[in-house]
Amino acid sequence: MVAVSSLLAGPRLLAEPIKKAAPAGERLAARFSRSTTRVDVPSLHVVDQNGRSVSLAELLDPREPVVVNFFFASCASICPVMTATLSQMREQLGSEGRSVKTVSITIDPDQDTPDVLKSYAGRFSAGPGWTFVTADSDAIETIQKAFGAFAGGKFNHRALYYFRAARSDEWIRIEGLAAATDLAAEAHGVLRGAVARK
């Protein structure tokens, strides 16, 4: 089993900005990069936290704005940070946040059953419009490769978020530990993009 300390030391995890305590009033510096990419969403099915099988293409419906990330429930380093940040992003967006579908895809399908995903979602108060999904190992690898997120194994994964406006074939890729305000700004951007394309 890989120790958490060694996970945090890995440069690909970009976990350096996270500290347990900071002086009052000090904002932790978020470190991330922003780029654009194209994704050919694979034609396969995934299973959500309620045990429902759904087409990935339908879940990532191009007519709707969406944000995607990859995680695994037993992760003790960046995954809970990323999930909490998404939760904070949705809270900051308020009612507008329900217009941005959020999809979190496990990279540990052997352990992350629908029941595990449901429990994990509950830890972060994931409400309507936020779906957690799993699939078989081959499908999960295929999905990661389609997004350019495959790193060879769950302990090598990176902090990645993907935003796409409705009716767009371009995805915004955020790599690193962005703050909730940064993600909310991206979400506002994809919502504006959705309106512009109607």
N, C-alpha and C positions, 0 to 999 in steps of 0.2 A: 504494500500500500504506500502511495506517495504521501509524504508528509506535507501538511499545509504550508509550512515554512518554505519548503522547496518550491511549492507552487507559486507562492508570492514572489519568490526570487526570480522566476522565469521572466525574461524580458518580453515574451509574446503576450503575457497576461496583462501587462500595463496596469498593474495594481498599485504602483508607487504612490499615486495621489491620496489613497484612502488611509486615513488615520483615525484612531479611535477617539482621540480627544484633540481639540484645537483651542487656542486662546479665544476668549469671548470676542465675538465680532469678526473673527477671521474667517473668510470664505476659502474653503479648500479649492485650490486651483485644479480645474478640470483639464485633462490633457486628452485631446482627441484630434483625429483628422477627418476631413469631409471630402468625399469624392462622389462621382456618379458612375453608375454601372447599368448594364442591361442584364436581365435574368430571364432565361427560358424556363418557366415554371414547369416542372415535370408532371406528366399525366399519371398520377398515382393517387392512392387513397391514404388518408391518415385517420387516426382515432383520437377524438377529443377527450377532455377530462370527464365527460359524462358517458363515455363508452360508445359514442356515436361515430360511425364511419362516415367520412365525408371526403369528397374530391378536393385535393389541394388547390386545383385550379379554381374551383368554386369558392373555396374558403378565401383565396386571394383574388377574389372577383375584381377584374380590372375596372369595373364601373365604380368602385369604392376606394377611398383613400385608406391606406393600410400601413402599419408598422410591424416589422418582423424582427425577432431576435432568437438566438440559440442559447440554450442553458442545459443544466441537468440538476435535478432536485437535491442530490447529495453533495453538490459542490459547496465547499466551505470558503471559497475565495471570491471570485468576481460575480458569480451567478446571483447570489442574494443581493449584491449591490446593484446589479443591473436591473433585477426584477423590482427592487424597491424604488429605483429611479424611474422606471416605467410607471409604477403606481403613483409616484409623486407627480409625474408628468400629466397623467390622466386627471389627478385631483386638481392640478393647476388649470387645466383646460376646462374644467367644470362640465356643463352640459354639452359644450362644443366637443369635448373629448369623446363622447359617444359616437360622433360622426367619423372618427378614425378607428377603424377596426385594428385591434392589437392581437397578434398571433405569436405565441412563444412555442418554439419547437425544441423538444428534448434531443440531446445528442447521446443519451444513455437509455436507449429503448429497452434493454434487458432489465433494467431496474425500475424505470419510470412507467409503471402501468397507469391506466386511467385513474385508479384510486389514489395512487401516489401523486399524480398531477392535480387531482381535485384537492387533496390535502395541501399541497404546495400553493395552489392558487388561493386557498383560504387564508394561508399565512400572510398573504400580501393584499387581502381584501379585494381580489380581482372580481369586478362586477360584470354586468352585461357588456358584451362587445369585446371581451378579452378571452381568447381561446387558447388553451394549452393542448398541444398535440404530440402524439407518438406514432410510431409505425415500426415495421421490422427494420433490422439493422441495415440491410441493403438499401431500403427506401430512404432511411435517414441519411446515409452517406450520399446517395444520389441528390437529395435536396441540398445538403451542405455544399456539394460540388457545384450545383446550379447557381448558388449564391456566392461562390468563391470563398466559402467559409470553412471548407474541410481542412483540418490541420493534422490528420492522422490519428487522432484519438482524443478522448474527452479531456485529458489532463493538459493538452496542448492548445485548447481552444482559446480564441481571442474574444475580447469585448467588442461585439458588433451589433449595430442596429441598422435596419434598412427601412427607409420611408419611400412610399410611392403615392403620388397623387392619382386621383381617379382619371381614367382615360389617358393614362401616360404609360409609355413603355420604358421610362427612365426611373431608376431607383437611386435615392440618395443613400450613400453608405457612410455611416458614422463608425469609426474605429477608435476605441479608447473609452475611458470613463468620463463621458459627458455628464454634465449636471442636468437635473430635471428641467431647469429653465432653458437649457440649450435644446433639449429634446422637444419641449413645448414650442419653441420657436420653429423647429423643423415641422412639427405637426401643423402649426398655423400656416406654414408655407405650403404644405401639401393640400390643406383645405382651400387656400386661395387658388392653388392650381386646379383643384376640382371645380371650383366655381368658374374659373376662366375657361375651362374646356366644355362647359355645359352648353 
